Amino acid sequence: MWIRIFELLKRDVKAGFHSWYLFIISSVPLVFILLMLLGFPLLADIILSTKNFDLYIYYSLAGITLASAIPVISGHFYAFLSEMELNTHNPYFTDTRFSDQKLALRTRMVFSFLFSLVFLLIFVFSTDPVQGEGWLRNCYVSFLFALQSPVVFLFASCNAGKRIKDFIVTSLYGLFIMAVPLGLITYHPWNYMAFFSPFYWVAWAWVISIPFESIVYGLIATVLALGYFFLLCRVALRSHRT
């Protein structure tokens, strides 16, 4: 089994370099790091000198929002990879399709989690969006964010090739990400509108100063993600029966 997993990993890496679309997707987290390290300070200096407004007060908000997008990118990367493999017209996968599709699904779920976790850790420790938090809190939040990636992968994989459903899935996770800045900057009770997003609760687990509340918010995010996961499985099961 481990040989087949290693074979799948090697083929996925090769496919990422053969497809310009996959290569661009995999490079987006690195672009996020450059935006926070170079783009944000440059823009903040320009606005401060021209408008006399300190944009740095939104540095944490921008960093948290970009971090929440990384698991979505990772999940869609592996979902598109699976779609390419099932597409018989793709010249790269026609003769090299992985035989055990169930193993490929489970393995890519794990890969999407690890891919997301690695880039999240690099992003968090290089840009330090929430300053003052220790390494343990940063690792904890990166783990919570990365847990969302396999769910994104399943959502996108089950709706691959279905334009309307794929649009709905993309819009849903777009709302999940948008709920992060909107929920953090709005006051009670308007922030209730962001409670549906697991990313919003992970963000609060990051910024809250009390460790116990951080754990509670992380559990809420995990429960929401599992809820969406089981809902997905139920819908997928019904579609197969019909």
C-alpha positions as MATLAB code, in Angstrom:
seq = 'MWIRIFELLKRDVKAGFHSWYLFIISSVPLVFILLMLLGFPLLADIILSTKNFDLYIYYSLAGITLASAIPVISGHFYAFLSEMELNTHNPYFTDTRFSDQKLALRTRMVFSFLFSLVFLLIFVFSTDPVQGEGWLRNCYVSFLFALQSPVVFLFASCNAGKRIKDFIVTSLYGLFIMAVPLGLITYHPWNYMAFFSPFYWVAWAWVISIPFESIVYGLIATVLALGYFFLLCRVALRSHRT';
ca = [
       0.000    0.000    0.000;
       2.785    2.432    0.880;
       4.379    1.852   -2.517;
       1.101    2.774   -4.235;
       0.747    5.871   -2.054;
       4.279    6.950   -2.916;
       3.521    6.321   -6.590;
       0.405    8.489   -6.353;
       2.346   11.262   -4.607;
       5.051   11.207   -7.272;
       2.506   11.330  -10.093;
       0.576   14.163   -8.454;
       3.760   16.228   -8.166;
       4.558   15.600  -11.822;
       1.017   16.529  -12.824;
       1.321   19.773  -10.883;
       4.312   20.764  -13.027;
       2.721   19.602  -16.288;
      -0.456   21.657  -15.815;
      -0.055   25.436  -15.777;
      -3.388   25.747  -13.965;
      -2.322   23.434  -11.129;
       1.057   25.151  -10.945;
      -0.622   28.536  -10.521;
      -2.956   27.211   -7.807;
      -0.077   25.668   -5.863;
       1.829   28.964   -6.068;
      -0.966   31.104   -4.606;
       0.052   30.577   -0.928;
       3.536   31.832   -1.776;
       1.942   34.866   -3.443;
       0.018   35.479   -0.215;
       3.287   35.518    1.730;
       4.805   38.025   -0.687;
       1.697   40.188   -0.481;
       1.901   40.341    3.305;
       5.668   40.849    3.472;
       6.122   43.242    0.534;
       2.802   44.362   -0.904;
       1.014   45.307    2.302;
       3.839   47.466    3.752;
       4.250   49.266    0.418;
       0.524   49.962    0.144;
       0.359   51.022    3.795;
       3.215   53.514    3.316;
       1.576   54.984    0.205;
      -1.786   55.411    1.930;
      -0.156   56.847    5.050;
       1.770   59.444    3.044;
      -1.138   60.410    0.776;
      -4.245   59.930    2.915;
      -2.683   60.082    6.393;
      -4.371   56.791    7.260;
      -2.577   53.933    9.037;
      -3.473   50.778    7.123;
      -1.429   48.644    9.531;
      -4.408   48.465   11.893;
      -5.862   45.996    9.382;
      -2.704   43.901    9.028;
      -4.019   41.112   11.257;
      -7.390   41.135    9.513;
      -5.757   40.802    6.097;
      -3.427   38.047    7.295;
      -6.214   36.006    8.901;
      -8.367   36.319    5.777;
      -5.564   35.151    3.489;
      -4.759   32.282    5.862;
      -8.382   31.117    5.699;
      -8.118   30.939    1.902;
      -5.151   28.532    1.937;
      -7.140   25.354    2.855;
      -9.682   26.224    0.155;
      -6.871   26.488   -2.393;
      -5.374   23.194   -1.241;
      -8.704   21.368   -1.420;
      -9.458   22.676   -4.904;
      -5.934   21.797   -6.054;
      -6.413   18.103   -5.276;
     -10.024   18.113   -6.484;
      -8.936   19.464   -9.860;
      -6.125   16.918   -9.904;
      -8.659   14.106   -9.409;
     -10.878   15.558  -12.130;
      -7.944   15.620  -14.542;
      -7.226   11.974  -13.781;
     -10.798   10.930  -14.531;
     -10.818   12.907  -17.763;
      -9.951   10.414  -20.491;
      -9.108   13.262  -22.880;
      -6.225   14.430  -20.714;
      -2.999   13.204  -22.383;
      -1.005   13.031  -19.135;
      -3.415   10.745  -17.262;
      -4.724    8.578  -20.115;
      -2.120    5.859  -19.685;
      -1.190    6.450  -16.057;
      -4.536    6.472  -14.261;
      -4.249    5.298  -10.682;
      -6.040    1.952  -10.384;
      -7.334    2.102   -6.799;
      -9.664    5.120   -6.809;
     -10.768    4.634   -3.193;
      -7.166    4.671   -2.018;
      -6.528    7.714   -4.213;
      -9.474    9.548   -2.626;
      -8.357    8.836    0.947;
      -4.719    9.590    0.157;
      -5.514   12.908   -1.499;
      -7.617   13.899    1.489;
      -4.536   13.427    3.663;
      -2.302   15.138    1.105;
      -4.629   18.140    0.931;
      -4.460   18.440    4.720;
      -0.654   18.198    4.763;
      -0.266   20.564    1.805;
      -2.467   23.109    3.548;
      -0.764   22.658    6.927;
       2.747   23.161    5.538;
       1.847   26.356    3.688;
      -0.154   27.655    6.641;
       2.787   27.183    8.982;
       5.100   28.925    6.522;
       2.588   31.743    6.088;
       1.883   32.185    9.788;
       5.479   32.137   11.008;
       6.820   34.292    8.175;
       4.151   37.006    8.246;
       3.049   36.838   11.929;
      -0.512   38.102   11.317;
      -1.586   37.943   14.975;
       1.359   39.398   16.798;
       1.899   38.492   20.414;
       0.663   34.917   20.083;
       3.158   32.153   20.799;
       4.170   29.326   18.527;
       1.737   26.901   20.163;
      -1.312   29.046   19.357;
      -0.081   29.563   15.799;
       0.388   25.815   15.297;
      -3.030   25.140   16.818;
      -4.762   27.578   14.467;
      -2.839   26.290   11.444;
      -4.012   22.782   12.315;
      -7.638   23.958   12.599;
      -7.497   25.746    9.266;
      -5.843   22.747    7.578;
      -8.638   20.454    8.802;
     -11.001   22.315    6.474;
      -9.008   21.327    3.395;
     -10.171   17.661    3.095;
     -13.779   18.840    3.396;
     -13.201   21.354    0.590;
     -11.620   18.562   -1.442;
     -14.653   16.307   -0.969;
     -17.106   19.088   -1.758;
     -15.280   19.993   -4.957;
     -14.606   16.373   -6.016;
     -18.211   15.266   -5.684;
     -19.345   18.141   -7.890;
     -16.546   17.997  -10.440;
     -17.890   18.491  -13.953;
     -21.260   19.768  -12.687;
     -21.079   23.457  -13.434;
     -24.053   24.601  -11.370;
     -23.140   22.566   -8.279;
     -19.477   23.470   -8.651;
     -20.456   27.147   -8.774;
     -22.540   26.681   -5.619;
     -19.644   25.002   -3.810;
     -17.210   27.735   -4.865;
     -19.667   30.429   -3.797;
     -20.224   28.714   -0.440;
     -16.538   28.690    0.419;
     -16.224   32.206   -0.897;
     -18.843   33.160    1.687;
     -16.917   31.230    4.348;
     -13.842   33.358    3.636;
     -15.767   36.635    3.344;
     -17.401   35.941    6.713;
     -13.999   36.168    8.416;
     -13.294   39.905    7.939;
     -16.972   40.860    8.042;
     -17.549   38.947   11.279;
     -14.433   40.327   12.951;
     -15.076   43.997   12.170;
     -18.838   44.099   12.799;
     -20.417   44.541   16.189;
     -23.022   42.513   18.026;
     -25.530   41.332   16.757;
     -24.372   41.686   13.138;
     -21.506   39.261   13.718;
     -24.104   36.508   14.173;
     -24.329   36.408   10.380;
     -20.813   34.943   10.268;
     -21.514   32.075   12.668;
     -22.124   29.634    9.789;
     -18.470   29.820    8.721;
     -15.952   27.488   10.406;
     -13.215   29.885    9.303;
     -14.783   32.630   11.417;
     -14.509   30.498   14.560;
     -10.926   29.550   13.773;
     -10.153   33.254   13.414;
     -11.608   33.913   16.867;
      -9.623   30.998   18.257;
      -6.583   32.854   16.948;
      -7.253   36.351   18.252;
      -8.926   35.617   21.591;
      -6.560   36.020   24.514;
      -8.132   33.410   26.831;
      -6.781   29.900   26.053;
      -9.973   28.116   27.177;
     -12.140   30.181   24.832;
      -9.657   29.532   22.039;
     -10.130   25.791   22.527;
     -13.928   26.186   22.579;
     -13.941   28.214   19.369;
     -11.683   25.641   17.747;
     -14.110   22.884   18.722;
     -17.009   24.860   17.230;
     -15.087   25.199   13.963;
     -14.367   21.461   13.933;
     -18.003   20.552   14.641;
     -19.165   22.831   11.818;
     -16.647   21.288    9.417;
     -17.749   17.763   10.404;
     -21.374   18.808    9.992;
     -20.725   19.974    6.448;
     -18.759   16.777    5.829;
     -21.609   14.464    6.894;
     -24.093   16.607    4.967;
     -21.925   16.163    1.892;
     -21.793   12.390    2.389;
     -25.559   12.239    2.753;
     -26.183   14.264   -0.402;
     -23.618   12.235   -2.333;
     -25.237    8.973   -1.158;
     -28.673   10.145   -2.313;
     -27.324   11.159   -5.704;
     -25.758    7.715   -6.190;
     -29.047    5.980   -5.274;
     -30.985    8.029   -7.752;
];
